[in-house]
Structure formats: C-alpha cells, structure tokens
C-alpha cells in the first residue's frame, strides 16, 4: 500500500478505498485459509472432525466472516465513492489543504458515496455520487452529516453536497482564498469526525 512515496495511505487520502479493499481482501483470505488449514491438520492427524482443532477452526471462521462482510462493503464503496485521479489533481491545484477523498458514509437506511469533501470553520462541502443502483439523496446525506456533527458537539455548520464537480471545485477555490482566516482546530475536528463516520 503505497502512494508513490512508500507511505501508507491513510483514510481521507486519494486511493484509500482501493488500498483498504486490497488489505481487507487479503486479510479475509488469510483468515479463511488459516481456519481451513487448522481443520485439515485436525482431519489428517485424527482422521475425524471431532477434535479440538475443528473447534478452533470454527471459531476462526467468526473473524473471517466479519472481514468478508467488510470486504463486500469495501467492494461496493470502491465502485461508487472513489475519487478519480483527474478530480484529485484538480483539487490539489486549488491549494486548499482541508480536503478528504474516498469517503463512504452509511446511516441506518442509506449509504452515501462521497469522492471528495472539504471543510472550513463554518461549512462542509462535498461531492455526492450515486452508488450505481440507487440515486443518492443529497438532502438525506446532508442531514446525516449535520446530525453526526451535532451529536459530537459541532454545531451551526452549513453542509452542502454537490452533484457537479465544477460547482464543488468552485467552492473549494473560494475556501482556499480565505484559508488563512479560518479556525484550524475547528476544521481539523470536523475532518476527523468525517473520517470517523466513514468506511
């Protein structure tokens, strides 16, 4: 998992979802392989599945299935929420530092693919994409983000999710023009929360 600088890609950076998908898939395969390997060893040694290694193998399947679930969700996220290279380059050219990419947020009844999200001390903006099957609901996603911020003590912030990359980039340029006037601690708190509530 490197982004050209032999540095681990962290959540919120360009390429995170693809790197996370690889990591989760690999770990899932390793967990399943180790469980089946333990079962096979027990069958070879005792010629029956009635042994403690069979129990260990079954218990080993619990985290494997959990990771399999994460792998399925990651696959869905990669198909819809990945920020493409062209958009990432355009965002970088704006010079604004407080931008997250490759976010996939979920609520109880919906998921929100957000390829890019930016914040200042008074607002959160982002791009909302369709997840491939269901048209994303910007109002529902904006409400979800506002509710999450309120629950975490971040109040009175405007949330706007755009479907148009051009409108988003125009707004990011506006944020970049006043970057020196923002409260950095507030922005970092908002971005930290956005990463915490994302896949």
C-alpha positions as CSV (number, residue, x, y, z in Angstrom):
1,X,0.0,0.0,0.0
2,X,2.0,2.9,-1.1
3,X,1.1,6.1,-3.0
4,X,4.4,6.6,-4.7
5,X,6.3,7.7,-1.6
6,X,6.4,4.3,0.2
7,X,4.0,5.8,2.6
8,X,0.9,4.1,3.9
9,X,-2.3,5.6,2.5
10,X,-4.5,6.8,5.4
11,X,-8.2,7.3,5.5
12,X,-9.2,10.6,3.7
13,X,-6.3,10.4,1.2
14,X,-6.6,9.8,-2.5
15,X,-6.5,6.0,-3.2
16,X,-7.6,5.0,0.4
17,X,-10.6,2.9,-0.6
18,X,-8.7,0.8,-3.2
19,X,-5.9,0.2,-0.7
20,X,-8.3,-0.7,2.0
21,X,-10.1,-3.1,-0.3
22,X,-6.8,-4.9,-1.0
23,X,-5.9,-5.0,2.7
24,X,-9.3,-6.3,3.7
25,X,-9.5,-8.9,0.9
26,X,-6.0,-10.2,1.7
27,X,-6.8,-10.5,5.4
28,X,-10.1,-12.2,4.7
29,X,-8.4,-14.8,2.5
30,X,-5.7,-15.4,5.2
31,X,-8.3,-15.9,7.9
32,X,-10.3,-18.4,5.8
33,X,-7.1,-20.2,4.7
34,X,-5.9,-20.5,8.3
35,X,-9.3,-21.8,9.5
36,X,-9.4,-24.4,6.7
37,X,-5.8,-25.3,7.3
38,X,-6.4,-25.9,11.0
39,X,-9.4,-28.1,10.1
40,X,-7.3,-30.0,7.6
41,X,-4.5,-30.6,10.1
42,X,-7.0,-32.0,12.6
43,X,-8.5,-34.3,10.0
44,X,-5.1,-35.5,8.9
45,X,-3.9,-36.2,12.4
46,X,-7.1,-37.7,14.0
47,X,-9.0,-38.8,10.8
48,X,-12.1,-37.3,12.3
49,X,-13.6,-33.8,12.7
50,X,-14.2,-34.5,16.4
51,X,-11.2,-32.8,17.9
52,X,-10.1,-29.5,19.4
53,X,-8.6,-28.3,16.1
54,X,-12.1,-28.5,14.5
55,X,-13.4,-26.3,17.3
56,X,-10.5,-23.8,16.8
57,X,-11.2,-23.8,13.0
58,X,-14.9,-23.0,13.5
59,X,-14.0,-20.2,16.0
60,X,-11.5,-18.9,13.5
61,X,-14.3,-18.5,10.9
62,X,-16.0,-15.8,13.1
63,X,-13.5,-13.1,12.4
64,X,-13.1,-14.4,8.8
65,X,-16.9,-13.9,8.2
66,X,-16.7,-10.4,9.8
67,X,-13.9,-9.5,7.4
68,X,-15.8,-11.0,4.5
69,X,-18.7,-8.6,5.3
70,X,-16.2,-5.7,5.4
71,X,-14.8,-6.9,2.0
72,X,-18.2,-6.8,0.4
73,X,-18.9,-3.3,1.8
74,X,-15.4,-2.2,0.6
75,X,-16.2,-3.5,-2.9
76,X,-19.4,-1.6,-3.0
77,X,-17.6,1.6,-1.8
78,X,-14.8,1.3,-4.4
79,X,-17.4,1.1,-7.2
80,X,-19.1,4.3,-6.2
81,X,-17.0,6.6,-3.8
82,X,-13.5,6.5,-5.3
83,X,-12.2,9.9,-6.2
84,X,-10.8,9.7,-9.7
85,X,-7.2,10.9,-10.4
86,X,-8.4,13.8,-12.6
87,X,-10.6,15.2,-9.8
88,X,-7.8,14.6,-7.2
89,X,-5.4,16.6,-9.4
90,X,-7.9,19.5,-9.8
91,X,-8.5,19.6,-6.0
92,X,-4.7,19.7,-5.4
93,X,-4.4,22.6,-7.8
94,X,-6.7,24.7,-5.7
95,X,-4.1,24.7,-3.0
96,X,-6.7,24.0,-0.2
97,X,-5.4,21.7,2.4
98,X,-8.5,20.7,4.3
99,X,-9.9,18.1,1.8
100,X,-10.7,14.5,2.3
101,X,-11.2,12.0,-0.5
102,X,-12.6,8.5,-1.0
103,X,-15.3,8.6,1.8
104,X,-18.2,6.2,2.0
105,X,-20.6,7.1,4.8
106,X,-23.5,4.9,5.9
107,X,-26.6,5.6,8.0
108,X,-29.2,3.1,9.3
109,X,-31.1,3.2,6.0
110,X,-28.8,4.6,3.3
111,X,-25.2,4.8,2.1
112,X,-23.5,8.0,0.8
113,X,-20.6,7.7,-1.6
114,X,-18.6,10.9,-1.3
115,X,-15.5,11.0,-3.5
116,X,-14.3,14.4,-2.1
117,X,-15.2,16.5,0.9
118,X,-13.8,19.8,2.1
119,X,-14.5,21.9,5.2
120,X,-13.8,25.3,6.7
121,X,-14.8,26.5,10.2
122,X,-18.3,27.3,9.1
123,X,-19.2,24.8,6.4
124,X,-18.7,21.3,5.0
125,X,-19.0,20.7,1.2
126,X,-18.6,17.6,-0.9
127,X,-19.5,15.7,-4.0
128,X,-22.2,13.1,-3.7
129,X,-22.2,10.3,-6.3
130,X,-24.8,7.6,-7.0
131,X,-23.9,4.2,-5.7
132,X,-24.7,2.6,-9.0
133,X,-28.2,1.3,-8.3
134,X,-29.9,3.9,-6.2
135,X,-29.8,7.6,-6.8
136,X,-28.1,9.3,-3.9
137,X,-30.3,11.7,-1.8
138,X,-28.3,14.8,-1.1
139,X,-30.7,16.2,1.4
140,X,-30.6,12.9,3.4
141,X,-26.8,12.8,3.3
142,X,-26.6,16.5,4.3
143,X,-28.9,15.8,7.3
144,X,-26.9,12.7,8.3
145,X,-23.7,14.7,8.3
146,X,-25.3,17.6,10.2
147,X,-26.8,15.2,12.8
148,X,-23.4,13.5,13.3
149,X,-21.7,16.8,13.8
150,X,-24.4,17.9,16.3
151,X,-24.1,14.7,18.2
152,X,-20.4,15.3,18.5
153,X,-20.6,19.0,19.7
154,X,-20.0,20.6,16.3
155,X,-23.0,22.9,15.8
156,X,-24.1,25.7,13.4
157,X,-22.2,24.5,10.4
158,X,-23.6,24.5,6.8
159,X,-23.5,21.2,4.9
160,X,-23.8,21.3,1.1
161,X,-23.2,18.2,-1.1
162,X,-22.9,18.9,-4.9
163,X,-23.6,16.5,-7.7
164,X,-21.4,18.7,-10.0
165,X,-17.7,18.5,-9.8
166,X,-17.4,22.0,-11.2
167,X,-19.6,23.6,-8.5
168,X,-17.6,21.7,-5.8
169,X,-14.3,22.9,-7.2
170,X,-15.5,26.5,-7.5
171,X,-16.5,26.4,-3.8
172,X,-13.1,24.8,-2.8
173,X,-11.4,27.7,-4.6
174,X,-13.4,30.1,-2.5
175,X,-12.4,28.2,0.6
176,X,-8.7,28.4,-0.5
177,X,-8.9,32.1,-0.9
178,X,-9.8,32.6,2.8
179,X,-7.7,29.7,4.2
180,X,-5.6,31.9,6.4
181,X,-8.7,33.3,8.2
182,X,-10.2,30.0,9.3
183,X,-10.0,28.4,12.8
184,X,-7.8,25.4,12.1
185,X,-8.8,23.5,15.2
186,X,-12.5,23.6,14.3
187,X,-11.7,22.4,10.7
188,X,-9.5,19.6,12.0
189,X,-12.2,18.5,14.4
190,X,-14.8,18.4,11.5
191,X,-12.5,16.4,9.2
192,X,-11.6,14.0,12.0
193,X,-15.3,13.3,12.6
194,X,-15.9,12.9,8.8
195,X,-13.2,10.2,8.8
196,X,-14.5,8.5,11.9
197,X,-18.0,8.2,10.4
198,X,-16.7,6.9,7.0
199,X,-15.8,3.4,6.0
